[in-house]
Amino acid sequence: MSTMSWHCDPHLLARYSAGALDAVLAASVEAHLVHCTQCQTAMAAHTDPDESDRIWAGVREAIARPVLPWPVRLLRRCGLNDEDAVLLSVSRSLRGPWTLATVVVLVCAVWASFPDDPRGKAAYLLVAPLVPVLGVVAAFVSVDQTAELAVTTPYSKARLTLLRTLAVIVTTVPLVVAMGALIPGIGWMAVTWLGPAFGLTLTALVGLTWLSAEVIGPAVLAGWAAVVAGAYGHDTVATTVAAPAQLGYLVLTVVTAAVLSLRIRSTNFPGALP
Amino acid sequence: MNETLVAVEAVTKRYGDTVALDAMSLTLRSGLTGLLGPNGAGKTTLIRILTTATAPSSGRITVFGHDATGSLVDRTEVRRQLGYVPQEVRFPRGLTCFAFVDYIAVLKEWTDTARRHTEVRRVLDLVGLGDRATRKIRALSGGQRRRLALSQAFLGRPRLLVLDEPTAGLDPEQRASLRTLLSEHGRTGAVLLATHQTEDVAALCERIIVVDAGRIRFDGTVAEFVATAAGRVWLGDAPLPGALQTWRTGTGRIRSIGGVAPTAPDPTVSAAEPTVEDAYLLMLGPAAHAGAEVAA
């Protein structure tokens, strides 16, 4: 029950409701309404309940709507729709690859300041193709947690997989290419690493239809490291991204894409489930 | 009319040399069906096959006329009618309650944002988490997390609800609320409730299916199931010889499940009204110990 001794008259409330009061008087009425139950009741006659419900629904919506991670907000500005943003924000697939890509680029840039050291190029070729691979794998590590639920929903697993993969590639590849181009002496290597990157990413995706992300990530990493280390040992690092090798990556990409397509159609996905 | 909504026909599931389900057949209609069985009996395997999370080694499952073991198109149709709560739900890190259910709603093809958010709020309210919508999941108690896992199953009012141990971790009041919710849902769709909590089955289900070692041991009404224990449960001053289970009740008398009934009239021993738990213990014998929750 109200303990106020003064109350707003109906005319004042009507003008307040219509927005006809000046700022000072409106603020005064508002401050009074917060504490006076009698005037709150009187005010109800001047408000449209439907409008009030709509306003409260809007307030509730604004509070409950999750804050998207900043890479997803960036993609939203570039035209990503709301439901795709929700899917990506759960996988948290973009923050890790961005950080990883930045570190890779910085390491390579420092190393490239020693033009006579072939280890700089070897390191670049070792790590650059793995950035999108590890980004995709990282996306599945977090989503694996809900795989049991996600697999029983009608959403296309193929689309979900492509969405996560594309999001990782879109947010990492341009950065690595751009920074690689700034490194003196790298030359075409700044883009030729894309061949193994696509092949390895698709290989990882195919692997994920059978095994968990925790297994596939290290396996692909170890495999590519063995290839680069072998070439480095024979002083032929550049051959890992030369034309014949690129043809091999193209074949690998096509074959793994075909296998991935078949796996998604024939089994549940991802394959961390028994 | 109570038509068959789900038909399981001779479904077998093998993991290597282990047979988890052995040519199992059953049907589900509208209403609540309790699925009982000890750990490793095949309950979770059956549920995972029913929910299309895994494929059977052989056999066929039809859900609302669609082959759940068939093409991707058929499986997708089954998934559109399905609400599922796995035994254990692991939540992605850093999410709020709202964000998690919103994510599952997107996976359930709720494309219109405003309608999706309204539905998310509805299911959160349904399980009593409406005021926790903006809370991080990591800040929730175990019972609240379980309720959050349950909430997503009600998105879109699915015609088939499959729940694996839904009441684990819930306090008595929350369990009662869930029972109300499930009984309401069972009036319009099929609910399959896999649990060790025999009192939930007794309170909710019209029908009980007991599985053991990948096979169905019993399929019938609750009354029929309880009747299998009639005349085999006793109250006395001492344990009955050969009883499967005995315990001292709150009145100080000893309840004996099974055992050798007195051949001559004994004023200290009287037949007791059997419960679902008694029937379960008697049906499965020592195997029931692995999963049964015995109320002492």
Contacts between the chains, C-beta under 8 A, distances in Angstrom:
chain1	res1	chain2	res2	distance
A	60	B	121	7.2
A	61	B	114	8.0
A	61	B	117	6.0
A	63	B	134	6.0
A	64	B	96	7.9
A	64	B	98	4.6
A	64	B	117	7.2
A	64	B	120	7.9
A	64	B	121	7.0
A	64	B	133	4.7
A	64	B	134	5.7
A	65	B	98	7.6
A	65	B	117	7.4
A	66	B	95	7.3
A	66	B	96	5.7
A	66	B	98	6.2
A	66	B	99	3.7
A	66	B	102	6.7
A	82	B	113	4.9
A	83	B	106	4.6
A	83	B	111	5.9
A	83	B	113	7.6
A	86	B	99	7.8
A	86	B	102	5.7
A	86	B	103	5.7
A	86	B	106	4.8
A	87	B	103	7.0
A	87	B	106	5.9
A	87	B	107	7.7
A	89	B	99	7.3
A	90	B	92	5.2
A	90	B	95	6.7
A	90	B	99	7.2
A	90	B	100	7.8
A	90	B	103	4.5
A	91	B	92	7.8
A	92	B	92	7.2
A	92	B	93	7.4
A	92	B	94	7.0
A	142	B	92	5.4
A	142	B	93	6.7
A	143	B	92	7.0
A	145	B	90	4.1
A	145	B	91	6.7
A	145	B	92	5.6
A	146	B	89	7.5
A	146	B	90	6.8
A	146	B	91	7.2
A	146	B	92	6.1
A	146	B	103	7.7
A	146	B	104	7.9
A	148	B	53	6.2
A	148	B	86	4.7
A	148	B	89	7.4
A	149	B	84	6.8
A	149	B	86	6.5
A	149	B	89	6.5
A	149	B	104	6.4
A	149	B	107	7.9
A	149	B	152	7.2
A	150	B	104	7.9
A	150	B	107	5.7
A	151	B	52	7.5
A	151	B	53	5.3
A	152	B	51	4.6
A	152	B	52	5.8
A	152	B	53	5.3
A	152	B	79	5.8
A	152	B	82	6.1
A	152	B	84	5.0
A	153	B	79	5.8
A	153	B	104	6.9
A	153	B	107	3.8
A	153	B	108	5.2
A	153	B	109	7.9
A	154	B	76	4.7
A	154	B	77	7.8
A	154	B	79	4.2
A	154	B	80	4.7
A	154	B	107	7.7
A	154	B	108	6.6
A	154	B	109	5.6
A	155	B	106	7.1
A	155	B	107	4.2
A	155	B	108	7.2
A	155	B	109	6.3
A	160	B	107	7.8
A	265	B	72	5.8
A	267	B	55	7.3
A	268	B	52	7.1
A	268	B	53	6.6
A	268	B	54	6.9
A	268	B	55	7.4
A	273	B	53	6.4
A	273	B	54	6.2
A	274	B	15	6.9
A	274	B	54	6.7
